[in-house]
Amino acid sequence: MSEFINNTEQRVKQLHSFVDGIINQRENGAGLIKKYEEAIEQVQPFDVVTLVHLMMGKKPKGEALQKLKKGINRSLNMLYKGLVSRAIPEYNSKPFFGILQQENNALNERLIELRPFIKAFNDKNASQQEITDSLTEIKNRVNALQEFNLHYVKKENILFPYVEKHLVEYGCLPMMWSYHDDIRNFIKDTVEIIENENTDLKRLNRLLGDLFFNMYAIRFREEYILFPVIFDRIPEEELHGMLEQAFDVGFAFITPPSKKLLDKQPKKQMGSKNDKLLTIDELGDKLLDFDTGKLSIRQAIMMLNHLPVDVTFVDENDEVRYFSTPGDRIFPRSKAIIGRLVENCHPPSSVHIVKELVDAFRTGKKQKESFWIQMGKKFILIQYFALHDEEGNFRGTLEVSQDVSDIRKLEGEKRLMN
């Protein structure tokens, strides 16, 4: 039996049956644990990554995704002992991963510091003033947890593209992104419910429980499942590029590391293998004929980056080929997304919308589409345009995002400078 279970493929099949049994309640938990005991004890990080990849194969969404997430949560609780018994890499030996671990450690400290205030407002002997003070402290501390979004942004926009490049079994990434979004919503909802004059303490406790569970769960899944699997698969030269992009995003709860960590050796690009790249220096001051004018590549880049909009171009193969870098970006981007499938650049909750829109552009059913959302104090207009060449062939999609808050306030006319 041991030889059978030690085979990764067979062990994954056993674990798949175990998790499927948990999700669909085919047997009681104790019976399933007994039945698949050896596979559970010998579980490896790669087994879990492969297992989730298989279970995400049908790209579940809505209720199906929520059911799968709940089943994975229960199953990983039962796999916890086997996973924590495995040695994990020395993350600080590769600064990008070391930074993510340091951020996790700092998050843990803040969650520990939050616990006494949760206990205080649940104290049956607490006065109304003590409850009010505790709730205010919880609101401020939970609100401060929004800074940890920088950690999730680095994963979604830097780490995930490299995982997709070097690991065939990357289906766990959309699920992890979905958990990130859950955490973002728990933080937002917790702050809002405390700000309400008639705070629902029962719902608040539930939200805080969900927030703690998910933040701890994601940390565990990073450090004991995903990171160990990908740690040695990413080439050293690409790790340098990932670290450089991390400085562009920023750091959560830790002192920014010294840029001396950045090695001077060349960094490998994420573009397609068939790309024939000419650098800005190679083009120099040569003028490019844009039909309605002639510009150097430097002038063209400067012009695009000074437009008060985020511009992203996705080619006819649904791969991200370009994004502008205005002074105040609306949505995070990193160089790692170049060459990435556009559907992998969005959380599971909106992937189906992206795919439907691009398909409509490709068939000519639509030529443009607009969306608008409220982001804090910003009112964001997001516009998509289908691109076709002179022969009418579909050549890609242009995304243009802009904060139109001030534009919406315009009235009358302005004909003179202030």
N, C-alpha and C positions, 0 to 999 in steps of 0.2 A: 504493500500500500504506500509506503514512504516513497519508493522510486516513482510511483505513479503521480503522487502529489507534488514531488519535487520538480516535475516537468512543468515549466511555466504555463504552457498552453493548456495542459490538463487542469492545472491548479486554477487558472482563470475560469475555465468552464465550471469547475466546482463552486467557485466563489460567485459566479454569475447565477447559478441555480440557488445558492444561498440567499443572495440579495433579492432575486426575483421572488423567492418564497416569502421574504420579509415584506416586500412591497405589496404583493398580492395576497398576503396572509394565507398561504397555502398550507402552512403548518404553524404550530405555536413556536415562539422564539426559542424556547429551551430545546425543543425537538430538532429544530434546524441547526442549532449550535452543536448538538450532539452528533448529528448526521454528518456535518462538514467540519468537525472539530480539527482534524489535522490540517486541512487547507487554511482554516482560520489561524491556527497557531503558526503556520509557516508563511503567512502572507508577506509579500514584498511590496515596496512602493510601486514598482512597475506593474504589478498585478492590478492594483487599484486604478492606476492611470488607464490601463488597457480596459479594465472592466467598465469604467465610466464612459470611455470612448465608445464602447460597444452599445451601451445603454442610451447614449445620446445620438446614436446613428440615425434614428428616425426623426431627429430634430424636434423633440417634443416642445410644445409651447402651452401657455395658459395653464389650465388645470392639470394637464398631463405632466408638464414640467414641475409643477408644485408637488404633485404626488411622487415623482421620481426623486426630487430633492429631499422630501421627508423620509423616503425609504433609504436614501443614501446616508442621511444623518443617523438613522437608527442603526444601519449596518456598520458604519464606521465606528460607532460606539463599541460595537462588539469586536471590531478589528483593532481597536486602539492598543491593546496589550501587545499584540504581535508586532505592530508597526513601531511602537516606541522602543521595542527591544532591539531594533536594527540600528546600527551605527549610522550617523548622518555625517555629511561632509563638514570639514572645517571651513565654514562660509567666509570667514574673514580672509582666507587665502585668495579669494577672488572678490575684490572690493564691491562690485555691483551687488552680489549676493550678501556680502557682509553688511552693507548699508541697509538692505531690506530686513535682515535679522536684527540689527541695532534699532531700527524703527519699531519692530515688533516688541522688543524689550521695553522700549520707552512707552509704548501703548499699554503694555501690561502694568507698568507702574501707575499710569493714570487710571486704569480700571480698578486697581486695588485701592487707590486713594478715594475713589467714588463710592465704594461699598459702605463706609460708615454713615454717609448721608442717606443712603437708601434704607439702611437699618433704622436710622433715626426717625424718618417720617412714618415708618411702619410700627414704631413703638407705641403700644396701646396707652402708655402713660404720658406720651408727649403732649405738650400744650399746643394750642393753635399757632402760637408764635413760633414755637420750635419746629412745627411742621412747615410753616411758611418759610422759615429760614433755610430748612433743609431742601425744600423744593427749589428755592432760588439758587442754592449752591449746585444742586443737580442740574438745573437748566444751564447754568453757566459752564459747568464742566462738560456736559454732554455736547453743548454747542461748540466747545473748544475741540471736541473730537473730530470736527469737520476737517481740521488740518490733516488728519490721517488719510484723507482722500488723495493726497499727493502720493502716498504709498500705492494705492490702488491704481492711480493713473499711470505710475511707472510700470506696473505689471501689465495693464491693458494695452499700453501704447509702445512699450519698449520690450518687455520680456515676452509677451505672448507672440509677437511676430517671429521671434527667434525660435520659440518652442515649435511653432507651426512649420518653420523651415527645417528643423533638425529632428523632429519627432513625428512619425506618421500617426501615432495614437494621441492626437491633440484634442479630442472631443470633450475633454474635461474643462477646457478653457471657457466655453460659453456658459457652462454651469457655474464656474467660479465667478465669472463676471456677473451672473445673475445674483449671486450672494453679495457681491460688492454693492449692487443696486439696492438689495434688501437693506443692507447696513445704512446706506445713504438715506433711505426712506425712514428707517427706525430713528435715526438721529433727528431728522426733520420733524417727524411726528411726535417724538418725545418732547422737543422744545415747544412745539405748538400746543400740546395738551397741557403743559405746565403753565403756559401763558394764558390759558383759558381761566377765567375767574372761578368757574366751578370744575376744578380739576377732577377728572375721573381717576381716583387712586388705583382702582382695580385694573383699569386699562393701562395706566402708567406702569404698574408693576409688571404687567405682561410685556409691554414694550421694552422695558429695561431688561427683562429676562431674555427676550429675543435678541436684543442688541448685544448683551454680554455673550450669549451662546454663539452667535454668528461671528463675532470678532475673534473669540477664542478658537472657534472651529476653523476659520480661514487661516489663522496663524498656524495651527497644527497641520493643516493640509498643505500649506506652503513648505514648512520646514521638515516634515516627515514623509511627504508624498511627492509633490511636484518638484521641488528644488533638488532632492537627491537624484531624481530620474534625469533631469536636464543638466545638472551641474557640470558633468564632464563631456557633454555632447556639443556644447557651444565652443567653437575654436577661440583661442586666446585673442586673436586680432579682432574678432567680433565683440568680445567682452569689453575691449577698450572703447569701442564705439558705443556700446550700451552705457558704459559709465559716463562717457561724455554727454550723452543725451539725458542722463539722470540729473546732471547739473542744470540743464535747461528746464526741467520740470520742477525741481526743488525737493526739499527733504522735510519729513514730518517728525517733529518732536526731538530732533537731534541737532547738534551743532553741525553745520555744513562741513563736510570733510575738505581737506586741502586739495586744491586742483593739482598738486604735485603727484597725486595718484594717477593722473592721466599720463599714460606712456606716449612717447613721441613717435612710436613706430606706426606705419601706415595702417589704416583701418579699412576693413573690407566692407564694401557697399552691399546693400540688400537688394539691388536691382536684379532683373532677369539675367540669366546666363548669356543670352545673345546680345545684350546691350553693348553698343560701341560708344563709349563715353568720351567726350571731349571736355576737358576742364575749362573753367573760366580763364585761367592763365594761358591755356593753349589757344583759345579763341582770341585772347587779347582785345584789341580795339577794332577787330574786324566788324564790319557792319552787316547785319542780317536784313534781308529784304522782306518786310512785312506787307508788301503790296501798297499799303497806304502810307508807308514811311520806312525809313531805314534807321535802325537802332543797334547799338552794340549790345552784347549779352548783359553787360553790367547795367546799362541803362534800362533794359527790359526788366531785369530782376528788381532794380530799384523802383521802377514804376509800379510793378505788381505788389511789392511789399509796402508801398505807401498808400495804396488804396485802402479806405476805411472798411474793408471787408475781409473775411476769411475765404480764400479760393482754394478749392480742391478739385483736381482732375482725375477721373477714373476712366481708363481706356475701354476699348470694345471687348476686351477679355475680362472685364470687371476687376482689373488690378489698379490699385492706386499708383499713379505715376508722378504726381506733383502736388504740393501744397505751398501756399504763400506763407510768409512769416511777418504779418503786420505787427506793429508795436504792441497792440493789446489784443491778443488772440481771444476768441470766444470759446472755442472748443480745443482741447489739448491735441497736439499732433507731435509726432516724433519721426525722425528719418527712418526708423525701423519699419514704418508702415509702407514704405515704398516697395512696390511689388506684391503687396499683400492683397488678398481678395477683399473687396469692399464689404462683403457680408460678415467677414471676421472682424471688422473694425467697429461693429455695433453690438450692443447687448442683445441677448436673445429676445427681449420684449419688442424690439423694433426691427429685427432682421427680416421678418416676412414683409414688412412695409417697403424696405429697401429693395428686396428682390422683386416685388410686384412692380415697383416704380421703374426699375431698370429694364425689366421685361417689357413694360409698356413703351418705354423709350425705344427699345430695340425693334419692336414690331411697328413703330410709328403710330401707335394708339394715342400716345401723348407726346407733346413737345416740351412741356414745362410743368412744374408743380411747385406750389408754395406751402410752407408751414410756418406757424408762428407760435412761440412759447414765451412764458414768463420765467426768467431766471433771476430770482432775487429782485433787484430794482431794475434789471435790464429787460427790455422787450425785444426778443430776437426774431428776426425774419430770416427764414432758411429757404432758399430758392434752388431748384434743380432744373437744369436745361439739357435737353438732348442735343448731341452734336452729330451732324451728318456732313460728309464731304460733298464735293461738287456733283458726284454721281449718285448721291442720295444714300450712300452706305453709312450705317451707324458706326460712329467712331468713338463714342464714349459719352460720359456724363460730366457736367460741370456743376459743382456745388458752390453756392455763394451765400455766406451767412453774414448778417450785419445787425448791430445793435441800433434799432430805429427809435429808441426812447425819445431822443431829442427831436427827431424828424416828426414824430406824432404830435409834438407840442406846437409846431409851426403854425402861425396865423398871419394873415395880411401879407405884406410885402416887405422886403429889405433890399434897398438899392444902393446903399452907401456902407462903407466900412465904419466900424465903431472907432 
